[in-house]
Amino acid sequence: MNYHHKKFRPLSNSENGEISEDTIFHYHQEGNILTCEYSGSQIKKGHLIGLVDEDGNINMRYHQINAKGELMTGICQSTPEVLPSGKVRLHEKWQWTSGDMSHGESLLEEI
C-alpha cells in the first residue's frame, strides 16, 4: 500500500486526543518511509514520521504544537482497511510520550 499524496480526516478520536474532524493529514511516502504534515482544530502544526510494512501497517512517531502552545509527542500504530469505494480507513492506537502518557484510539478516513 502506498500513502503518497493521500489526505485523511478523523472520523473519531479518544477524548484525551487533540485531533478532530477539522484536522487534515497530508501523507507522503518514499519507499517504506512515510511523512505527514497536519493541522486544524487544536493543532497549530504537526508532523509524523513512520515506517510502512508490506501490509500497509504504519509504525509512527508524531510531534505537534497545540493551541495552548504546548509541544506534544506520541507514538502510534495504524492498521489500514480498504473500503468498497477504494478509499483507505486507518484504525489507530496511540499513546502520548509527553503530558499524561495516556493511550487512545482514532479512526481516520481518506478524503
Number of C-alpha atoms within 10 A of each C-alpha: 13 15 20 15 11 16 19 21 21 20 15 16 18 15 11 13 17 16 23 21 14 14 18 21 25 18 20 17 18 12 9 15 15 20 20 20 17 20 20 18 14 18 22 16 15 20 18 20 19 21 17 21 12 9 9 17 19 22 17 19 20 20 18 22 17 19 14 9 11 12 14 17 19 19 18 21 17 22 18 19 15 13 11 7 6 9 14 21 21 23 17 19 17 20 19 20 16 12 11 9 10 13 16 15 18 20 19 23 20 19 13
